Amino acid sequence: MSTLTACERRVLTLIGCCLSDAEIAKRLCRSRGTIRFHLYQIRQKLGGVERREHLALIAVQRGLTPPPASR
């Protein structure tokens, strides 16, 4: 986690909140392409995590976002 930039940590936090790339881009005032690049960088730095759900789980485990409410 320490290798992630501040922006990458913000993106990972929003992934943990189950936001789409478009929603993250809007919230951070960035393009969807920039968000995709950040996601690529995050995946590489976290050992090639491929699935978005795994990134969300990592965000919860690292305390970046609270776990989703149970139904």
MDTraj code that builds the backbone (N, CA, C; nanometers):
import mdtraj as md
import numpy as np

residues = "MET SER THR LEU THR ALA CYS GLU ARG ARG VAL LEU THR LEU ILE GLY CYS CYS LEU SER ASP ALA GLU ILE ALA LYS ARG LEU CYS ARG SER ARG GLY THR ILE ARG PHE HIS LEU TYR GLN ILE ARG GLN LYS LEU GLY GLY VAL GLU ARG ARG GLU HIS LEU ALA LEU ILE ALA VAL GLN ARG GLY LEU THR PRO PRO PRO ALA SER ARG".split()
xyz = np.array([
    [0.0819, -0.1194, 0.0000],
    [0.0000, 0.0000, 0.0000],
    [0.0857, 0.1250, 0.0000],
    [0.2025, 0.1204, 0.0591],
    [0.2845, 0.2408, 0.0685],
    [0.3369, 0.2846, -0.0680],
    [0.3363, 0.1952, -0.1646],
    [0.3842, 0.2327, -0.2978],
    [0.2771, 0.3031, -0.3798],
    [0.1517, 0.3014, -0.3331],
    [0.0448, 0.3687, -0.4064],
    [0.0540, 0.5191, -0.3855],
    [0.0277, 0.5933, -0.4925],
    [0.0229, 0.7382, -0.4805],
    [-0.1057, 0.7779, -0.4084],
    [-0.1131, 0.9036, -0.3683],
    [-0.2336, 0.9529, -0.3007],
    [-0.3553, 0.9376, -0.3911],
    [-0.3400, 0.9679, -0.5187],
    [-0.4531, 0.9557, -0.6121],
    [-0.4934, 0.8095, -0.6288],
    [-0.3959, 0.7193, -0.6359],
    [-0.4272, 0.5768, -0.6476],
    [-0.5016, 0.5279, -0.5233],
    [-0.4630, 0.5761, -0.4066],
    [-0.5349, 0.5387, -0.2842],
    [-0.6784, 0.5912, -0.2863],
    [-0.6994, 0.7131, -0.3378],
    [-0.8357, 0.7663, -0.3488],
    [-0.9190, 0.6805, -0.4444],
    [-0.8585, 0.6417, -0.5570],
    [-0.9295, 0.5563, -0.6532],
    [-0.9632, 0.4228, -0.5882],
    [-0.8689, 0.3632, -0.5180],
    [-0.8934, 0.2347, -0.4522],
    [-1.0028, 0.2474, -0.3465],
    [-1.0038, 0.3580, -0.2739],
    [-1.1086, 0.3822, -0.1754],
    [-1.2458, 0.3858, -0.2423],
    [-1.2552, 0.4538, -0.3558],
    [-1.3832, 0.4643, -0.4262],
    [-1.4236, 0.3323, -0.4906],
    [-1.3260, 0.2516, -0.5304],
    [-1.3551, 0.1155, -0.5781],
    [-1.4186, 0.0372, -0.4640],
    [-1.3641, 0.0554, -0.3439],
    [-1.4194, -0.0120, -0.2254],
    [-1.5620, 0.0311, -0.1950],
    [-1.6000, 0.1492, -0.2421],
    [-1.7382, 0.1981, -0.2259],
    [-1.8275, 0.1524, -0.3411],
    [-1.7744, 0.0659, -0.4264],
    [-1.8472, 0.0065, -0.5394],
    [-1.8889, 0.1101, -0.6443],
    [-1.8064, 0.2126, -0.6649],
    [-1.8355, 0.3092, -0.7701],
    [-1.7772, 0.2608, -0.9024],
    [-1.8412, 0.2969, -1.0110],
    [-1.7926, 0.2620, -1.1445],
    [-1.6787, 0.3557, -1.1829],
    [-1.6085, 0.3222, -1.2915],
    [-1.5026, 0.4095, -1.3409],
    [-1.5570, 0.5489, -1.3709],
    [-1.6731, 0.5551, -1.4332],
    [-1.7333, 0.6841, -1.4680],
    [-1.7667, 0.7653, -1.3423],
    [-1.8189, 0.6988, -1.2403],
    [-1.8526, 0.7680, -1.1157],
    [-1.7267, 0.8189, -1.0447],
    [-1.6218, 0.7372, -1.0466],
    [-1.4955, 0.7785, -0.9855],
    [-1.4374, 0.8973, -1.0617],
    [-1.4397, 0.8900, -1.1939],
    [-1.3879, 0.9995, -1.2766],
    [-1.4606, 1.1295, -1.2461],
    [-1.5909, 1.1228, -1.2366],
    [-1.6696, 1.2427, -1.2077],
    [-1.6358, 1.2972, -1.0694],
    [-1.6277, 1.2094, -0.9716],
    [-1.6017, 1.2522, -0.8342],
    [-1.4630, 1.3149, -0.8199],
    [-1.3647, 1.2616, -0.8949],
    [-1.2280, 1.3122, -0.8837],
    [-1.1937, 1.4154, -0.9916],
    [-1.2914, 1.4487, -1.0747],
    [-1.2697, 1.5461, -1.1839],
    [-1.1550, 1.5014, -1.2751],
    [-1.1601, 1.3760, -1.3144],
    [-1.0612, 1.3168, -1.4046],
    [-1.1354, 1.2492, -1.5183],
    [-1.0624, 1.2123, -1.6234],
    [-1.1244, 1.1385, -1.7338],
    [-1.1321, 0.9903, -1.6971],
    [-1.2212, 0.9195, -1.7664],
    [-1.2309, 0.7747, -1.7427],
    [-1.1006, 0.7066, -1.7794],
    [-1.0334, 0.7564, -1.8824],
    [-0.9040, 0.7005, -1.9221],
    [-0.8003, 0.7132, -1.8123],
    [-0.8003, 0.8264, -1.7430],
    [-0.7075, 0.8466, -1.6320],
    [-0.7386, 0.7495, -1.5193],
    [-0.8663, 0.7295, -1.4920],
    [-0.9052, 0.6348, -1.3863],
    [-0.8617, 0.4937, -1.4250],
    [-0.8813, 0.4562, -1.5499],
    [-0.8375, 0.3233, -1.5949],
    [-0.6873, 0.3070, -1.5792],
    [-0.6117, 0.4142, -1.6100],
    [-0.4667, 0.4084, -1.5924],
    [-0.4321, 0.3887, -1.4450],
    [-0.4978, 0.4630, -1.3568],
    [-0.4733, 0.4459, -1.2134],
    [-0.5053, 0.3026, -1.1706],
    [-0.6146, 0.2472, -1.2211],
    [-0.6501, 0.1084, -1.1875],
    [-0.5427, 0.0117, -1.2357],
    [-0.4903, 0.0358, -1.3547],
    [-0.3815, -0.0480, -1.4070],
    [-0.2615, -0.0407, -1.3131],
    [-0.2253, 0.0808, -1.2733],
    [-0.1109, 0.0999, -1.1835],
    [-0.1346, 0.0318, -1.0486],
    [-0.2546, 0.0446, -0.9957],
    [-0.2891, -0.0185, -0.8677],
    [-0.2747, -0.1701, -0.8793],
    [-0.3291, -0.2248, -0.9858],
    [-0.3212, -0.3713, -1.0053],
    [-0.1768, -0.4179, -1.0121],
    [-0.0929, -0.3447, -1.0838],
    [0.0474, -0.3822, -1.0949],
    [0.1171, -0.3754, -0.9593],
    [0.0909, -0.2708, -0.8839],
    [0.1561, -0.2526, -0.7549],
    [0.1066, -0.3518, -0.6494],
    [-0.0146, -0.4025, -0.6659],
    [-0.0702, -0.4983, -0.5702],
    [-0.0557, -0.6421, -0.6166],
    [0.0314, -0.6646, -0.7119],
    [0.0626, -0.8009, -0.7529],
    [-0.0262, -0.8566, -0.8618],
    [-0.0775, -0.7718, -0.9481],
    [-0.1536, -0.8190, -1.0629],
    [-0.2971, -0.8575, -1.0329],
    [-0.3558, -0.7991, -0.9299],
    [-0.4968, -0.8257, -0.8983],
    [-0.5801, -0.7935, -1.0221],
    [-0.6594, -0.8884, -1.0686],
    [-0.7328, -0.8690, -1.1933],
    [-0.8776, -0.8249, -1.1744],
    [-0.9429, -0.8771, -1.0775],
    [-1.0870, -0.8508, -1.0651],
    [-1.1145, -0.7300, -0.9771],
    [-1.2105, -0.6526, -1.0182],
    [-1.2515, -0.5323, -0.9458],
    [-1.2975, -0.5671, -0.8035],
    [-1.3632, -0.6824, -0.7885],
    [-1.4108, -0.7250, -0.6573],
    [-1.2939, -0.7463, -0.5614],
    [-1.1824, -0.7956, -0.6129],
    [-1.0649, -0.8163, -0.5288],
    [-1.0071, -0.6822, -0.4845],
    [-1.0095, -0.5842, -0.5742],
    [-0.9630, -0.4509, -0.5360],
    [-1.0514, -0.3920, -0.4270],
    [-1.1821, -0.4118, -0.4394],
    [-1.2755, -0.3620, -0.3370],
    [-1.2473, -0.4298, -0.2038],
    [-1.2222, -0.5598, -0.2060],
    [-1.1914, -0.6334, -0.0835],
    [-1.0629, -0.5814, -0.0200],
    [-0.9628, -0.5536, -0.1010],
    [-0.8370, -0.4990, -0.0501],
    [-0.8618, -0.3640, 0.0172],
    [-0.9457, -0.2804, -0.0441],
    [-0.9771, -0.1493, 0.0134],
    [-1.0414, -0.1651, 0.1511],
    [-1.1307, -0.2617, 0.1650],
    [-1.1964, -0.2858, 0.2935],
    [-1.0954, -0.3408, 0.3944],
    [-1.0155, -0.4378, 0.3524],
    [-0.9184, -0.4993, 0.4427],
    [-0.8162, -0.3992, 0.4942],
    [-0.7795, -0.3024, 0.4095],
    [-0.6793, -0.2031, 0.4489],
    [-0.7416, -0.0842, 0.5214],
    [-0.8712, -0.0897, 0.5452],
    [-0.9374, 0.0158, 0.6205],
    [-0.9609, 0.1437, 0.5410],
    [-0.9515, 0.1355, 0.4083],
    [-0.9739, 0.2538, 0.3251],
    [-1.1221, 0.2869, 0.3138],
    [-1.2047, 0.1865, 0.3292],
    [-1.3498, 0.2058, 0.3186],
    [-1.4180, 0.1034, 0.4091],
    [-1.5330, 0.1370, 0.4639],
    [-1.6023, 0.0399, 0.5491],
    [-1.6614, -0.0724, 0.4646],
    [-1.6810, -0.1879, 0.5235],
    [-1.7449, -0.2966, 0.4480],
    [-1.8870, -0.2585, 0.4095],
    [-1.9330, -0.3105, 0.2967],
    [-2.0714, -0.2797, 0.2570],
    [-2.1703, -0.3328, 0.3594],
    [-2.2809, -0.2643, 0.3756],
    [-2.3840, -0.3072, 0.4699],
    [-2.4421, -0.4400, 0.4241],
    [-2.4650, -0.5295, 0.5187],
    [-2.5251, -0.6584, 0.4828],
    [-2.6735, -0.6380, 0.4564],
    [-2.7256, -0.7219, 0.3710],
    [-2.8661, -0.7104, 0.3320],
    [-2.9567, -0.7857, 0.4241],
])
top = md.Topology()
chain = top.add_chain()
for i, resn in enumerate(residues, 1):
    res = top.add_residue(resn, chain, resSeq=i)
    for name in ("N", "CA", "C"):
        top.add_atom(name, md.element.get_by_symbol(name[0]), res)
traj = md.Trajectory(xyz[None], top)
